[in-house]
């Protein structure tokens, strides 16, 4: 079950009005010449930091990155759909797949950016096999991520899922074997780190774990590589081979970007470059 075939995220629940525009550049949608790449990204620190370095790399190649930071995922994607931006940087492959399915979009991956691994962590137990009867395991409530603990628990041999289950619509009813009566509790992204205080185990991205000082190596179980979903740069279908996107890819896949992915976490390797 590979992420490339997995549909992604509940977007409606995260519709938050936003628009934190970058002061260094004109907003997306402003007039630009053919050497301007209009680019929208989320206002999370990792994306902001790397976007600013990306702008420097793009400039070295004779182009300008006209970028803007926006909170709302659907707005980021729709800005590319309607031609206000050339590319967007905020989502993993599964999220993009769901957007296209749910909103009849026509976005595609231009290239992979990085992988933010995930795992199940616990402040109570040292091994996944130590989880007790009735254990509560927290999960990210969005469907693009909700199923991930299910797969990790299955990989660990603690549950068995119904064959052929659609990860997008997975629920506890799709567990056909659960001898320890493990319960999955969906939570918003921001609540996952704090929930570790009370839950028996919980889902975290490596980036979340790093933010609260938890070593990813301490995970009870890590997501298997074939189920990981890389963060991507997305464009409107048909534009993935354009000159601007070629320059964008060449600019992203540089040593400077690799260095910034490390600097964003205080010098630690947390997210993994996808090239």
C-alpha positions in Angstrom: 0.0 0.0 0.0 2.1 2.9 -1.3 1.4 6.6 -0.7 1.4 7.3 -4.4 -1.9 5.3 -4.4 -3.3 6.8 -1.2 -5.8 9.6 -1.2 -5.2 12.5 1.2 -6.5 14.9 3.7 -9.7 16.4 5.0 -9.2 20.0 3.9 -12.5 21.5 4.8 -11.9 21.3 8.5 -8.8 23.5 8.2 -10.3 26.4 6.3 -8.8 29.3 8.2 -8.8 32.8 6.7 -5.2 33.9 6.3 -2.7 35.6 4.1 0.6 36.5 5.8 2.3 38.1 2.8 6.0 38.3 2.5 7.2 41.9 2.7 10.1 41.4 0.4 8.1 40.7 -2.7 4.9 41.6 -4.4 1.9 39.4 -3.8 0.9 36.5 -5.9 -1.2 37.6 -8.8 0.8 40.8 -9.3 2.1 41.5 -12.8 5.4 39.8 -13.5 7.7 39.1 -16.4 8.6 35.8 -17.8 11.5 35.5 -15.4 9.2 35.6 -12.3 8.0 32.4 -10.7 4.9 33.0 -8.6 5.1 30.7 -5.6 2.8 30.1 -2.6 3.8 28.3 0.6 2.4 27.7 4.1 3.5 29.9 7.0 5.0 27.1 9.0 8.6 27.9 10.0 10.2 25.1 8.1 8.5 26.1 4.8 9.2 29.8 5.4 12.9 29.2 6.1 13.4 27.0 3.0 11.4 29.2 0.8 13.6 32.2 1.6 16.7 30.1 0.7 14.9 28.9 -2.4 14.4 32.5 -3.5 18.2 33.1 -3.3 18.9 30.0 -5.4 16.3 31.0 -8.0 17.9 34.4 -8.2 21.3 32.8 -9.0 19.7 31.3 -12.1 18.3 34.6 -13.4 14.8 34.3 -12.1 12.8 35.9 -9.3 10.7 33.9 -6.8 7.7 36.0 -6.0 6.4 34.2 -2.9 3.6 34.5 -0.4 2.8 32.6 2.8 -0.8 31.4 3.3 -2.3 29.3 6.1 -5.2 27.7 4.3 -4.3 24.5 2.3 -7.2 24.6 -0.2 -6.4 28.3 -0.9 -2.8 27.4 -1.7 -3.9 24.8 -4.1 -6.7 26.8 -5.7 -4.3 29.7 -6.3 -2.3 27.3 -8.6 -5.5 26.0 -10.1 -6.7 29.5 -11.1 -3.3 30.6 -12.4 -2.5 33.1 -9.6 0.6 31.0 -8.8 2.9 28.7 -10.7 3.6 26.3 -7.8 2.7 25.5 -4.2 4.7 24.1 -1.4 2.8 22.9 1.7 1.6 19.4 1.3 2.6 15.7 1.0 1.6 13.5 -1.8 -1.4 12.0 -0.1 -2.9 15.4 0.7 -2.5 16.4 -2.9 -4.2 13.2 -4.1 -7.2 13.9 -1.9 -7.4 17.5 -3.0 -7.6 16.4 -6.6 -10.3 13.8 -5.8 -12.4 15.9 -3.5 -12.3 19.1 -5.4 -11.9 17.7 -8.9 -8.6 19.4 -9.1 -5.9 19.0 -11.8 -2.7 19.5 -9.8 0.3 17.2 -10.1 3.6 16.7 -8.4 6.4 18.6 -10.1 9.0 17.1 -7.8 9.5 15.7 -4.3 10.9 18.1 -1.7 11.5 16.1 1.5 10.2 13.3 3.7 9.0 14.0 7.3 8.9 10.5 8.8 6.2 9.5 11.3 6.0 7.1 14.2 4.2 6.1 17.3 5.7 7.4 20.6 4.9 6.9 24.2 5.9 8.4 27.6 4.6 5.3 29.4 6.0 2.3 27.5 9.4 1.4 26.0 8.1 -1.1 23.4 5.1 -1.3 21.2 4.5 -4.8 22.5 4.1 -3.4 26.0 0.8 -1.6 25.1 -1.9 -2.9 27.5 -5.4 -4.1 26.9 -7.6 -1.2 26.0 -4.6 1.1 25.1 -5.5 4.5 23.6 -3.4 5.5 20.6 -3.8 9.0 19.2 -3.8 9.7 15.5 -4.0 12.8 13.3 -7.6 13.3 12.5 -7.2 14.1 8.8 -7.7 11.1 6.6 -4.4 11.7 4.8 -2.8 10.8 8.1 -5.4 9.1 10.2 -4.8 5.7 8.8 -1.1 5.8 9.4 -1.2 4.5 13.0 -3.5 1.7 11.8 -0.8 0.6 9.4 2.0 0.9 12.0 0.0 -1.1 14.5 -0.7 -3.8 11.9 3.0 -3.8 11.0 3.8 -4.4 14.6 1.4 -7.3 14.7 -1.1 -5.8 17.2 -4.0 -5.5 14.9 -5.2 -6.8 11.5 -7.0 -4.7 9.0 -9.7 -5.8 6.5 -8.1 -6.7 3.2 -8.5 -4.0 0.6 -9.6 -1.3 3.0 -9.5 2.2 1.5 -7.1 4.2 3.7 -9.0 7.4 3.1 -12.1 6.0 4.8 -10.5 3.8 7.4 -12.2 3.5 10.8 -11.9 1.2 13.7 -14.6 -0.9 12.1 -12.0 -1.9 9.5 -9.9 -3.7 12.2 -10.8 -7.4 12.0 -8.4 -8.6 14.7 -7.7 -6.5 17.8 -6.8 -8.9 20.7 -5.7 -6.0 22.9 -8.8 -3.9 22.2 -6.6 -1.0 21.1 -8.6 2.3 20.6 -7.6 4.9 18.0 -8.4 8.5 19.0 -8.2 11.2 16.2 -7.0 14.6 17.2 -6.0 17.9 15.5 -2.4 18.2 14.4 -1.6 20.8 17.1 -2.9 18.6 19.9 -0.8 15.5 19.1 2.3 16.4 21.1 0.5 17.3 24.3 -1.7 14.2 24.0 1.3 12.0 24.7 1.0 13.0 28.4 -2.3 11.0 28.7 -2.4 8.5 25.8 -0.7 5.2 25.9 0.9 6.0 22.5 0.5 8.6 19.9 1.3 9.6 16.3 3.9 12.3 15.7 5.8 13.5 12.7 9.6 13.6 13.2 9.4 17.3 12.9 6.8 17.4 15.7 8.9 15.1 17.9 11.9 17.4 17.4 9.9 20.4 18.4 9.2 18.9 21.8 12.7 17.4 22.3 11.7 13.8 21.5 14.3 11.8 19.6 12.7 10.1 16.6 14.8 7.0 17.4 12.7 6.5 20.5 9.6 5.7 18.5 7.8 2.5 19.5 7.4 1.9 15.8 8.3 4.0 12.8 6.3 4.2 9.6 7.7 1.8 7.0 9.4 3.5 4.1 6.9 2.3 1.5 4.1 4.1 3.4 5.9 7.4 3.8 4.5 10.4 1.9 7.0 12.9 0.6 6.2 16.6 0.7 6.0 17.9 -2.8 6.0 20.9 -5.0 2.7 20.9 -6.9 1.8 22.6 -10.2 -1.1 22.6 -12.5 -1.1 19.6 -14.8 0.8 20.4 -18.0 3.2 22.8 -16.3 5.5 20.3 -14.7 7.9 20.3 -17.6 7.9 24.1 -18.1 11.1 26.2 -18.0 10.1 27.9 -14.8 9.4 24.6 -13.0 12.7 23.3 -14.3 14.5 26.3 -12.8 12.5 25.8 -9.6 13.5 22.1 -9.3 17.1 22.9 -10.0 17.1 25.6 -7.4 15.4 23.4 -4.8 17.6 20.4 -5.2 20.8 22.1 -4.0 23.2 21.8 -1.2 22.0 25.2 0.2 18.5 23.7 0.6 19.8 20.6 2.2 21.7 22.8 4.7 18.6 24.8 5.5 16.5 21.6 6.1 19.1 20.9 8.8 19.4 24.4 10.1 15.6 24.7 10.6 16.0 22.0 13.3 19.0 23.5 15.1 21.5 21.4 13.2 19.8 18.1 13.5 18.7 15.9 10.6 14.9 15.5 11.1 13.3 15.8 7.7 15.0 13.9 4.8 15.8 15.6 1.4 13.9 13.7 -1.3 16.7 14.0 -3.9 
